Structures are given as structure tokens and as C-alpha cells.
Amino acid sequence: MNGKYYFSADVYVKNSKAGLIDMNLQSTTGIATAKTNGAQLRNSGIDINFQFRNVMPEKSALRWEIMWNVSMNQNLVVSMPNNNRDLTFGNLFNTTHILTRGKAVNTFYLLKTLGVYATDDDVPTDKYTGKKFQVGAVNDPASNNPFRAGEFIFADLDGDGIIDAFNGGITGDKIPYGNPNPFLTGGITQNFYWKNFTFGFLCTFTFKRDVLNLYESDTYGRYGWDGSGNEFSKYAVSDLSSMNIWRKPGDKAQYARMDIGTYRYYYRADQTFFLEKGDYFRIKNVSFGYTLKEKALKPLHLNRLRFYGLMDNVYMFQASKRLPDAENVNPYGEYNGVGYPSPHKYTLGIDVGF
């Protein structure tokens, strides 16, 4: 094949510093927060756009086009206000993200999950106090309760023998863990033309991104508490039969016990158990068509007649088996199940020109 080939590529390098952040103000001012330039962020990466087109000899009926783009990006918190004091944010009771110097923007801030206690005897005992490892509030020892069989094992990083049940700020048992910002994103489009037939597809991908699976933590967490202890069953009941859940002493389980009406909060979102790999490659769109020749159009008194078909969200390859859709993630790297899922769509049509 003696065709001609055309190729073009564009490379852009990004490197910038910027950062607006909400600072808490004294209540006497009458204003809760104010935006300030107190944070410094560094954003760097490369954008590449690639186009390829082969132009075959006039006698050839085949043409081929490729359009490909990729973005590689990294960001870093360079400095924070108040002498680089860390800032955490998340839900009402437990923070799930942190802004800290030297880490990526919105890095996850989580307890390290080590497994599930099989029996009560597996809960460690403090050699100095003789007490079992506790769950509760550090500033209120009277509310503490020992961990028990069927609960998640959390790493006691500060060695005080207590995991704070509700901590909206910095705690010694949490660590910056995972990165919600994708390192590599892009898309690939290919179009083929052969005689009167056309065929094309679009693929999108994201690699090296961590996702916090809030959908799963919210679903199973509601078994424990929803305001009334059993209200959740009115709306949805998950199929638990195929899940490796702790059910009796001695079980080597993946998931903690699921009790109705408990305050134990086994399925709190701020733990590494719910951190998933967000890598995926999706066949986003496939299209095909056929255009009738001019000779066939004359008896019909038409200028154009084309038959076509489209398929959307054809298939996805993703690293996580627990995420319903690794693409449907918010800017903070969270999948919460809010909004409509990406549906499979099939379309057939006719394009007529008079």
C-alpha cells in the first residue's frame, strides 16, 4: 500500500502555583470563614494531543484516522497557613481528607484497617493498664468500650489503646493515605472509512487514582444506625449471602458484623477498607454506518440516505470489583452513588437528505 501518512502532536507543560482556602474566624466577627491566599499549591504535568491520518491512493477505498490525547498531572501542597498547620475535612463526625504540606491536594485521611477480629480473645490487651483495646472518645474515657469479635481491626498508631469514635480533626490514629487525583487521563478515537461503510469508536481511561467507596460504607453502615434502628429495611436490603461477613466467633471474614440498631459504627467511611483502585478503561462509544450510492438514490429522488447505529457505554475494564462505576467519581475521589448510573444505550437511525 503506497499511501501517504500525516502525523501531528502537541505537547504542553503545566506548572503553576495558586491556592484559595477557607480560614475560620473568631465568632465575635459575625462571620464564620473567609477566603485567603494562605495555601500554596504546585501543579505540573504534560498534555499530549496526537493525530494520525493515512491517505491512500485514489484507487483505494480505505481511510483511517486516529485521534489520541493524554494528560499526565501531579499536584502538591507546598505550604499551608498558620505555620503549615494541617487542615482536615469530610463528613459531620469523621474527616476523610487532609491538606498537608508535601502531600497531594485532598489526600485521604484514614484509619488503617488490618482485618476483622475473629474472636474476643484476638482483641489486644494493654500490658500496663490490663484493658482491652478501646473504641470511644479519647477525651471521655467513661464512654470507651472494648473492641469485640466481628469488628474491624484498626491500627493503633499513637499507642494509646483507643480509637476515637468521633474525631473531626487531627488524630494520632489516622494517616494521609492514597491520592484522589488521577495521574493519567485521556481518550482514543479511531475512525475507519471503507467504500460506503464507516466504523468508529471512542475509548476513555484513567490510571493511578484512588477512590473512597462511600457508597459501600453508607449502604452497610445503615444496618447499624439510621435514626430508628430498622428504618433502612423499608427501602433496600442488600444480598448478603455471597459476602464474606463475620457471623460467629472464629470466622475469618472480610467484612465486619452487621448488627441492627447499634452505635458501634463498624462501617465508618474514614478507613482504608473502603479505599479502592480507581483505574479503568472504558469503551465509551461505538458507531457504524452505511451510505447508499448516488445511483441508488436517483429513483428515490434523494440527495442522501444513510443508515447508522450507535452504542454508548459499551464495556468497562476496571481494577476495582467493589466499585459499581470507577468513572462516576466526584472531584474529591469519592464514589457515593449519587446521580444516575452510566446506562448502556443502543440507537438505530436513518439520515435522509432531500
Protein Blocks (a to p, Z undefined) as FASTA:
>chain_A
ZZdcdddddddddddddddddddddfklopabdcdfkbccddddddddddddddddfklc
bdcdddddddddddddfbdcehiiacddddfklccbdcdehiaehiacddddfbjcfbfk
lpccdfklopacddddfklmklpccddehiacdddfkonopacfbdcbdcfkbccedjfb
dfbgcdddddddehjbccdddddddehiadddfklmmmmmmmmogojopmmmmmoccdfk
lpccdfbghiacfbdcddehiaklmmacbbfklpccfbdcddfbccddddddfklmmmno
pabdcdddddehkbacdfblkbmblklccfkopaehiajdddddddddddddZZ
